[in-house]
């Protein structure tokens, strides 16, 4: 049995899989609030006590850079080491990989309703694939095809690159955020917290006081979710403008990634936000920003763009990595 995990700054998802003819079969799954536990080992002990699995492999995708079997989680004060996981789990086959790498490992196995097409291009099955996902933070990775159907996944910390403002409004946003952060990275804008920052910027720019009903929603529901929902419905103009700006930035960043790695195999968008704002991702707002690359605009229109709709993709991807179907460099 394989234990897999998707360890993020907000929540940790864990799953148990059995293998049948090379395919993974989900047997158990639980989700936990990250900050309810002192660390991953504490959380895993709780999960193992409840499930009592007979493990053979484990692979955990973690939101942070992994080096020599160790990771400091980017948006959570946790330090994770493979040697500690091996001691707890009692098995040798334990892997620690970046969470976007785990998501990338799932891509060759996604089918049908697990995927939504944003742009149908001229996808090259032997081309490099780019993956990005906005959630608590922003992750990026890419896949390079190898022989016999195998893939090599390359991890990045692209979300920490400088935020490149494209419009006068984005320049003003960068200046607004610069007063708080000094240096502004892409993740400061393109993430759940980033969407909230865009909303605060628009409120301050326009001198708007949010209505009482909206304040109550912010107290009850995650702020990014509130802004997304009211932005999609058009119920509150500042939410709508913030979401539109967010989507435009998403398109531009996705386009930059496509250029950086010449993503003839396509761009895949994951994370918890994308499926919730799918109508806007399918709009000209996203696509125009994606394609707006000067003399490379025609090239950009030929790139497949897809959204990962299966929320368990990182868990499945970690499982397939444990089976040796992908290699991470």
N, C-alpha and C positions, 0 to 999 in steps of 0.2 A: 504494500500500500504506500502511496506517495502523499506526503504532507506538503501543501503549497501555501504561500501567503502573499498578501499584497499589503505591505506595511507603509502607511502614509501618516502625514502629520495630524489628520483628523480622525481617521479610523483604520482599523486593521481587519482585513478579511482573511479568514483561514479556511482551507478546504482539504478534504481527503478524497483521493482518487484511487480507483483500481484500474488496471490495464487489461484490456481485452483486444487481442489481435492488433496491437499497436495503437489502439485508440483509448482515450481516457474516459472513464465512467465516474461521474460525481457520486460520492457516497455520503458525504456530510459537509456542511458549510455553516460557519458562524461569523458574525460581524461584531466588533467591539469598538468602543470609543477609546482612542489611543490614550488620552489623558486620564482615564480611569485606572491605569496601571503604572507602576514605577518603571517598568521596562519590558522588553519583549519576552525575556525568560519568565517573568512573573505571569504574563498573559498566556504564554504557551503551557505553563504548568496547569493553569486553570482549564484550558482547552483539552489537554491530554487527560486530565483527571475525569472529565465528562465523557470523552469519546473512547478512551482505552484502545487506540489503534495498534496494529502490528505493523510497524513501519519498516520499509526497506530503503526509501529515498526521501529526501526533503529538499525543497528549493524555495527560498523566500525572496520575493522582489521587494526592494526597500527604496524609499524616496530619498536618495542621497548617493554620493559617489562611493563605490566599493573599491577598496584597494587591499590586496593581500589578505583577503578574507575578513576585512573589517570595514564597518560603515558607521559614520556619524550621521544620524537622520537629520535632514536639512531643516525641517520645521518642527522638530521635536527633540527634547534633550535626552535622547537615547543613544547609547553606544552599543553596537552589536558585533559579535565576533563569532566566526565559524567554530572555533575550538570550544566555545561555551555551548553552542547549539549541539555539537556532537556529544558533549558530555551529558547534556540534558536528555537528548533523544535516544542515545544509546546506539547510534548507527554511524557509519563512516561516510556514507554517500549523502553529504549535506552541502548545499550550494547557497551562496549569498550573491544576488545579482541586483542591479539597478531595476527599479520598478518599471521604467520605460522599456528596458531590455526584455523584461518579462512579458510586457504587452506585445512587443515586437515579435517575440517567439510564437505568439498565438496566430499571427497574421496568415501564415500559409495554411492554417486549418479553418479559417472562418468562411462560412458559406451562407447563402440565402438571406434570411431576415436578420442575420447577425451583422449585416453590412448595409449601409445606405450610401448610394452613389450621389455625389455632389456635382462632379464633372466627369463625363465619359470622354476619355481621351484616346490615345493610341498606346495603351499600356504594353510595355515590353516585358514578357515573363522572365527575361534574363537581365532586367534592369535593376538598378539600386532603388530601394524603397525607403522613403522618409516617414518617420512617425513622430507626431507631437501630440501632447495632451495637456490641456489646462485644467487644473483642479485646485487643490490647496496651493500648489506651486505650478511650475511649467516644466515638463520633461520633454526631451528630444532624444531620438535614437535613429539608427538606420540599419537596414539589412542589405547584405551583399550576397547574391547567389553563388553557391559553390557546386561541386560535382554531386551527382546522384541525388538531387533534390534537397540537399542540405543547404543551410544558410549560415552566414556569419553575421552576428549582431554586433554593432559598434555602439558603445555607450557614449553619451556626451553630457555636458552640463551647459547646453546651449541656452537654457532659460536664464542663466546668469550673465549672458552677453549684454552689452549696452543696448538700451532701448533706442531705436532709430525713429525719431519722429518724422512723419512724411508731410503733414499739413500744418497750417498755422494753429489749428486747434490742438493738435498733438504736441506742438512745440510749447504751447501754453500749459498743457497737462504736464509735460516733462519739467517745466520750470516750477509748477505747483508741487510736484512730488520731490523735486530737488531740494526744496526747503525742508523736507522731512528726512530724506535719505542721503542727500548729497549726490552720490552717483545713483542713477536710475537704471535698473536692469529690466529686461523684457518681462521677467516674472512679476515685477512690481506692478505691471499693467495687465499682463495677460495671465490671469489666474482668478480664482474666486475672490480673494482679498483685493486683487487689482480692479475687478469690476466695481467693488464698493468704493475704492479710491476714485475711480472715474466719476461715479455718482456724486461723491463729496465735492469733487472739483467742479462739476457742473452746477451744483447747488450754490457753491461760493461764487462762481462766476456770475450767476444770474441773480444772486441775492435772494434765493428762495428758501422759505421755511417749510419743511415737510409737514403735510397734514397729520392730524392726530391718528387717523386710521392707519396711515403708513408707519408711523412710529410704533403703534401697537403690533403691527405685523413684524417689524424688525425685532421686537422683544420676544416674539414667539417662534420665529422661523429664521433659519440662516439668512443673513442679509443678502448674500449673492443670489440666493433662490428667490427672495422677495423682489429684488430688482429685475431679475430675468422674467419672472411671471408677469409683473406689472409693465415691463417693457414690451413683452410680446403682445399683451392685451391692449396696450396703448392707454391704460387707465391713468397713468401719471407721466406727463411729458418728460420729466427729468430722468425717469427710469428708462423710458423709450430711447432718449438720446444717448444715455450712458451705454445701453446695450448695443445700439447701432455702432457706436464708436469702438466698443469692445470687439464686435464682429469684424469691423474693418481692419483693426489691428491684427486680429487672428488671421485674416486673409493675407495681409502683407507679410507676416512672420512665416506663414506656411509657404508662401511664394519664395521668400528668401532661403528657406531650407531646401526647397526644390532646386534652386539655382546652385546652392553651395555643394550639393552632392550629385547634381545632374540626375534627378530622380525619374528616370525613364520608366521605372517600375511603378511609380505612383506615389502619392502622398496619402497617408492614413492618419485620421484624427481620432484620438481616443479621449479618455477622461470622462468625468461625470457631467461636465457642463455641456459638451457638444450635443449629445442626444436630446437634451432639454431645449436647445435653441435651434434645432434642425431646420425649421422653416427659414430662419434668417441666414443660416449657413448655405442654404440652397438659393439665396437671393443674389441679385446683382451686387449688393453691398459687399459680400465676401468675395465673389468671383472677380469683380473689377479690381479690388485691392490685390488679389492673388496674381492677376494677369498684368498689372500695371508695372511692367519691368522694361520699359523702353523698347529697344530693338529686339528683346527676347519675348515680347508679348505673344507672338505667334507660337513660340515654343511652349510657353506657359499654358496655352489653350489646348495643347496636345497631351497634357499630363492628367492621368486619372487622379481624382480626389475622392476619397471614401471616408465615411464615418463609422467607427466601430460601435455597434449598438449593443453588443453582448457585454454586460457589466462584469462578467466573470472572466473576460479575456486575459487579464494578467495572471489569474489563478491557473487557467489552462496553459498559458504560455510557460509559466514556471514548471508545470508538470512535464510539458514536452521538452523543456531544457534538461530536466532531470533524467529523461530518457535518452539524452544525447543526440537529439535531432537538430540542435543548433549549437553553434560555438560562439562564445563571446570573447572579444579581444579587448 
